[in-house]
Structures are given as structure tokens and as C-alpha cells.
Amino acid sequence: MKGKMAIIGDGDSVLAFSAVGIDAFSVTNIEDADEILKKLAKEYRIIFITDVIAKQIDETIKKYLTSPYPIILSVPSKDGSNGYGMDGLKKAMEKALGVDILFNKEEDGN
């Protein structure tokens, strides 16, 4: 498992990652993405997932949040971001710090 990285996404979005040595897994449906994530989680330390797919398999991703590995990161697809990754980062920062440092608001909305 030492340092292995992978990406799950549509074919065009994962191409650039494979060019830099990251194992790329192209999916065409959510069921495949969910199954591939479960398999990769046993072998990879870092798994990138395109925003569109990550949003659709959010429940599976949440199962890995309390484990040290794999680290699952959402990245924009070839079509851009849908905000899923930024929302996850915002929630993690609020949980850790009690404030929203990205938009400078406290957790209770003040």
C-alpha cells in the first residue's frame, strides 16, 4: 500500500492523472464507482474521485472518513467543479476548528 494513488472518474477526466503515474479507473455508472472504491480502499493510500461521482457515492465515502487510510479527495472533472469538494473541505474545517475559515463565519452562523 506504500504511497499508492488512484483516481476514479469518467474517462476524459482521469486521463491527465494517468499521465503522471496515478492509477486511473474510468467508470460509466455509479454502481461501478462504488464497487471500485471499496476495492481500492484496501490497497491505495490516496484515492481521488471526480466531484460528480463523489457526490453520488457520498455514503460510501463517509465510511472511510474515520480511518487513517485511504485519504479520499474530491477533484473537479473535465467539466469543472460542482462544489462537492469545497463543501467537504468546509465541513472538515468547521469540525476541526469550530469556525468556517474559508468564508470567515463561525459554526453557529454568526
C-alpha positions as CSV (number, residue, x, y, z in Angstrom):
1,M,0.0,0.0,0.0
2,K,3.0,2.3,0.3
3,G,2.1,5.6,-1.3
4,K,-0.2,4.1,-4.0
5,M,-2.6,6.6,-5.5
6,A,-5.6,6.2,-7.8
7,I,-8.4,8.2,-9.4
8,I,-12.0,7.2,-10.1
9,G,-13.9,9.2,-12.7
10,D,-15.1,9.5,-16.3
11,G,-12.6,8.5,-19.0
12,D,-11.6,12.0,-20.1
13,S,-11.2,13.3,-16.5
14,V,-8.9,10.6,-15.4
15,L,-6.6,10.7,-18.4
16,A,-4.4,13.5,-17.1
17,F,-3.9,11.7,-13.8
18,S,-2.7,8.5,-15.5
19,A,-0.2,10.5,-17.5
20,V,1.5,11.4,-14.2
21,G,1.6,7.9,-12.9
22,I,-1.6,7.7,-10.9
23,D,-3.6,4.6,-11.4
24,A,-6.8,5.6,-13.3
25,F,-10.1,3.8,-13.1
26,S,-12.7,5.0,-15.6
27,V,-16.3,4.4,-14.7
28,T,-19.6,4.8,-16.6
29,N,-22.1,4.3,-13.7
30,I,-22.4,4.9,-10.0
31,E,-22.6,1.2,-9.1
32,D,-19.2,0.6,-10.7
33,A,-17.7,3.6,-8.9
34,D,-19.0,2.4,-5.6
35,E,-17.6,-1.1,-6.1
36,I,-14.2,0.1,-7.3
37,L,-13.9,2.5,-4.4
38,K,-14.5,-0.4,-1.9
39,K,-11.8,-2.5,-3.7
40,L,-9.3,0.3,-4.0
41,A,-9.7,1.3,-0.3
42,K,-7.9,-2.0,0.7
43,E,-4.9,-1.2,-1.4
44,Y,-4.4,2.5,-2.0
45,R,-3.4,5.3,0.4
46,I,-4.8,8.2,-1.6
47,I,-7.9,8.0,-3.9
48,F,-9.1,10.9,-5.9
49,I,-12.7,10.9,-7.1
50,T,-14.2,13.4,-9.5
51,D,-16.8,15.7,-7.9
52,V,-19.8,14.4,-9.8
53,I,-19.1,10.8,-8.9
54,A,-18.1,11.6,-5.3
55,K,-21.3,13.4,-4.7
56,Q,-23.3,10.3,-5.9
57,I,-21.4,7.8,-3.7
58,D,-21.1,10.1,-0.7
59,E,-22.5,7.5,1.7
60,T,-19.7,5.1,0.8
61,I,-17.0,7.8,1.1
62,K,-18.3,8.7,4.6
63,K,-17.5,5.2,5.7
64,Y,-13.8,5.9,5.3
65,L,-13.6,9.3,6.9
66,T,-12.7,7.9,10.3
67,S,-9.9,5.7,9.0
68,P,-6.4,7.0,8.5
69,Y,-6.3,5.4,5.0
70,P,-7.4,5.7,2.4
71,I,-7.5,9.5,2.1
72,I,-10.3,10.3,-0.3
73,L,-10.1,13.6,-2.1
74,S,-12.7,15.1,-4.5
75,V,-11.3,16.8,-7.6
76,P,-13.1,18.7,-10.4
77,S,-13.9,16.7,-13.5
78,K,-13.1,17.8,-17.0
79,D,-16.3,19.8,-16.9
80,G,-15.3,21.7,-13.7
81,S,-16.4,21.5,-10.1
82,N,-19.9,21.0,-8.7
83,G,-18.9,22.3,-5.2
84,Y,-18.8,18.9,-3.6
85,G,-15.1,19.0,-2.7
86,M,-15.2,22.5,-1.4
87,D,-18.2,21.7,0.8
88,G,-16.4,18.7,2.2
89,L,-13.4,20.8,3.0
90,K,-15.5,23.5,4.6
91,K,-17.3,20.9,6.8
92,A,-13.9,19.4,7.9
93,M,-12.5,22.8,8.8
94,E,-15.6,23.7,10.8
95,K,-15.5,20.4,12.7
96,A,-11.8,20.7,13.5
97,L,-11.7,24.5,14.3
98,G,-15.3,25.4,15.1
99,V,-15.2,28.2,12.6
100,D,-15.5,28.5,8.9
101,I,-12.1,29.8,7.9
102,L,-12.9,29.6,4.2
103,F,-15.9,32.0,4.4
104,N,-15.0,33.5,7.7
105,K,-18.2,32.6,9.6
106,E,-18.5,30.8,13.0
107,E,-20.1,27.4,13.0
108,D,-23.4,28.6,14.6
109,G,-23.9,31.0,11.7
110,N,-22.7,34.2,13.4
